[in-house]
Amino acid sequence: MPLINENSRGVFVIAATPFADDLSVDVAGIGRLTEFYRKSGADGLTVLGIMGEAPKLSSSEARTVAAEFIRQAGDLPVIIGVSAPGLAAMSELTKAVMDMGAAGVMVAPPSTLRTDDQIVSYYQMVGETLGSDVPVVLQDYPLTTTVQMPVAVLNRIFETVPSIKMLKHEDWPGLAKISALRAAEAAGARRVSILTGNGGVMLFEEMQRGADGAMTGFAYPEMMRDVVRYVTAGEIDRAQDLFDAYLPLVRYEHQPGLGLAARKYVLKQRGALASDKLRRPGPSLSDADRAEIDRLMARLDRRLKELG
């Protein structure tokens, strides 16, 4: 399996973790879900992220899930989330998944970091601990981590930790940040691949600002694939028309708290999951929620037919 690098592009779907109705890990369902992502146009997968409910898995379950996704993915690169309170646990999981064939690992900063120097020092320690041969994705998601990383801090990290090859950009608002990072690159800063998250809600604009693609879990990966492709090809109106058709469902899935439940329901309705169960703690959809999602999916089908 190829390793990620600073030129990696496209759509790396944040994979859900399939659970059975009894909340055990549906290992057999991982193959079904991986094939769905492949057919939907994913260029890679990211496993054990927030959408993958990684904190709700035991350490042995996490390894099982990672191993099965890597096995089922074949030639699709798979990034594994390895964030942990301590570097020893992070290093142990990283070695295990890289030996399995992972394409890289993703690390979010611990919420205890407060100063710029602390943030830079932390990622320097991550790079030293994991080793120069392990490609790292830096997850910039202050809404969850509470850690603010300005452009100047990110560029310090990129220059001093060469194993960081990719930024998962989820700052909010964040369009100006992408522009500033690309301006720094044009002025001589080291290039790092930028894939964006936040459910894809700003993907159209993010691509125009210089993002290389998306890394998020929206339940219609084909939308992200086509928006990335059309913007890259300069077909801006075609990209926006397509994005606009999906936007009501993107918005619904992006609700804090309820969004993952909505996303797993859509994946079940699309045949990618046998069960839409979330492990506790986690929300459950009401009948009204499901009816709203069903309506949005039916409306989307009509809009796509109109667009041809």
N, C-alpha and C positions, 0 to 999 in steps of 0.2 A: 504494500500500500504506500503511495507517495506521501511524503511529508508536506505539510503546509509551508509556505514561504511568504516573503514580503510582497509577492505578486499574485497571491491566491485571489481568485475572483469568483463571483457567482452567488449561489444560494446554498448556504449550509443550514439546513433545517434543524431547529432545536427539537429533538425527538421527545415525544411523550414516553413515559414508562407504562406499558400495558399491565393492568391489574385484572385479575378475575373478579367475579362478583363477590367472592369471599375475601378479597383484598390481598391475596397472594400474588406474587409476580407471575404474570402470564408469559413465561419464557417462550412458549411456542408462538405466541402472538407477536413476538419481536420480528420474526421473519415476515409475517403478513404486513406489519407496519412499515418495515424497511422497504419492501417491494412497492408499497403504495407511494412512499417518498421518492423512490427511484423513478417510477412511472410518471410522477407529477413534476419531474424535472430537477430534482435536487442535485447539486454538484457535490454535496458532502453532507454529513450529519454531525450534530453536536449532541452528546449524550451526557446524562447526569448534570444537566443544568437545572435552573429553578423550575422550568416547565417539566423537567423529568422527575420532579419531586425527590431529588437526591437526598435532602435531609431526612426524608421519611424511610430511607432504605437502610438496612443493616450493612455493615462493611462487606460481608460475604455476598449479600444480594447485589450491592453496587458492582462488585467484580463480576458477578454472573451476568448482570445486565450489560456491562461494558463488553464483556467477552462475546456475548451473543450478537450484539449489534455489529461489532467488528467482523465477526464470522459471516453474518448475513450480508454485510455491506459489500463484500467482495472488493472491487476496485474503487469503490467510493471512499474518499478519505473520511475518517471518523475522528473528531476531536472529543476528548473526554474531560469533563469538569472535575478538577482535583482539589478545589478550594477546601482548606481545612484550618482549624485553629492553630495547629502546630506544623512546622516544616517537616518533622519526622514522618507524620502520617501522610502528608502531601507527597513526600519523596517515595514512600513505600508504594502508594497507589500509582504514582507516575511510572515507576519502574515496572510495575505489574502490567499496566495498560500498554506501555510502549513495547514491552516484550510480546504482548498479544497482537501488535500490529497497528496501534493507534497512529494517527497522522500528526498528533500534537496534543497539548493539554491546555485547559483554560483555567486561569487563576484570577479570582476577585480579591480585592483588598479586604482585610479584616476591618470591622467597624471601629476598632480602637485607634486607628491611625488618625492623627489630627493635623500635623504640620506637613508642609511640603517635603522637608528633609526626611521625615519619618516614612512618607510614602515612597520616595525614591530609594531610601535605604532598604525598605521591605522588598521591593522588586529586585534590587541588587542581590539580596540574600536568596530570593527565590531562584534567580538565574544561577547563582553559585551552587545552591543545593541540588537543583535538578540536573545541572550539567549543560554544557554548551551545545550538546547534540540533540537536546530536546526542544522542539519549537513550542513557544508559549504564546497563548492568546491572552492579552490583558483585558479583563472585563471592566469597563467603566460604566457603572450602573449606580450612581449616587442615590437614586430613589430608594434602593434597597440597602445598599451598603452604608449610606450616609457619608461616604468619603468623596470629597470634591477634588478632582484632578484637573487643574487648569492646563491650557495648551503648553505653557512653559514647563510645567512639571512632567507632562507626558513626553515632551521632547528630551528632557534630561534623562528620563527612564530609557527611551529608545536609544539614545547615544551611549549609555553606560551598560545596557543589558542587551547585547546583540542577539541573544536567543529569542527575544520578543519579536515575533514576525507579524503579528496581527493585533489590531485593536477591535474589540467588540464595543462599538460605540452606542451607548444608551443614555447619554446625558440628555437633560431636558430643561429648557430648549437647547438644541444642539447643532442647528444648521451652521451657525457662525463658527462653531468649533471645528467642524469638518473643513470649512473654507480656510480657517487659520492653519490647520495642520497641513493642508495641501500647499498653502502659500509658503510655509516653512520648508516644505520639501523642495519647492521650486527654488528656494534661496539656498539650498544645499544641505538641509537636514536629511537624515536617513529615511528612506521610504519604508512605510509599514502599511500592510494591507488594512483597509477599513471596511468592516462589515457591520451593518446597523441592525438594531433590535427594536424594542418597543412595539412588538406586534406588527411591524410594517406600517404603522399609521402615518409615518412621514417618508416612506420609501421613495416616492416619486421625487420629492424635493431633495432628499439626501443623495440620490444618484446624480442629480444635476450639480450638487455641490462638490462631487468628487469621490463619493463612496464607491467601493469596488463590488458591492453586492449586499446581501442581507444575511443575518444570522438570527432568525427568530422562528417562532413556531406556528404562525398563521396556518390554519387548517386547509388552505388552498395554495400549496406551494407553487402551483403553476402560475398564479398571479405574479408572485415575486419573480419567478423565472422570466416571464414575459416582460414585465416592467424593466427589469435589469437589462434584458436583451434589447428592447426597443430604445431605451434612453441611450445605451451604449452605441446603437446604430444611428442615433440622431433623429429617430422617429418620435419626436416629443409629443405631438398631439395624440398619436396612436397610443403611446404609453399612458398618457393622462386619461384618455377615454376609458381604457381598460381598468386603470386604477380606480377611477371614479365609480365604476360599476360594482367593484368589490368593497368600496369604502364603508357602506353601512354595516357590513358584517365584520370588517376589520375593527371598526369602532366598538361594536358589541363585544367582540372578543377581548378588547383592550381594557375592559372594566377592571379596576383593581379589586382583588378579592374573588370576584365571580368569573373572571376571564378564563382561567384554566378549565373550570367546569364546563363553560360554554364551548371551549375549544375541543375538549375531549368528546363532548356530545356531537359536535359537527363531524369529528373524525369517525365516530361510531356510525353516524348517519351515512357517511360516505363509504362505509365498509372497511375502514382501515383498522378499527378496533372492535373487538367482540363485546367489550364492556367499557362504559365511560366512567367507571368508579374512580374516585380519588381516595387516597389514604387520608386518615385523620391526622392533624386537624385540616379540614378542607370543607368548602361549601358544597351544598347540593342545589341543583336547579329545581325550581318550582314548575308546576304545570304551565303557568303563565310564561316563564322563561323559555321553556321548550317550544311553546306555541310561537313566541316571537322569533326564535331562531329558525323554526321551520318556515315561517313566512319570509324571512330574509333569504333563506336558501332558495325558495321557490322564485322569489323576485329576482335573485341573481341569475338563475337559469334563464328567465325571460330576457333580462338585459343582455346576457351574452349572446343569445340568439339574435337580438336586434343588432348587435355589433358585428355579427357574422364571424 
